[in-house]
């Protein structure tokens, strides 16, 4: 029997010293980071970018999206 593969997108919010905020995304497959993106201006933009990369590079949408 094939084991289940879990794909998760994580969106992180980073506050800089100057008060600006960056949103970074990463894609994780089975607990290992598979991809990282450039900083985005909003959580929504980061999620959109991550979902596009996930579908394009892994051929499917993630099983879950987690915002930190």
MOQUIVEN-V792084 format. One line per field, one symbol per residue. burial: # if it has 16 or more other ideal C-beta (glycine too) atoms within 10 Angstrom, else .. Layout:
burial: ???
This chain:
burial: ......#####...........#######.......#..#..#..##.###.##.......#..#...
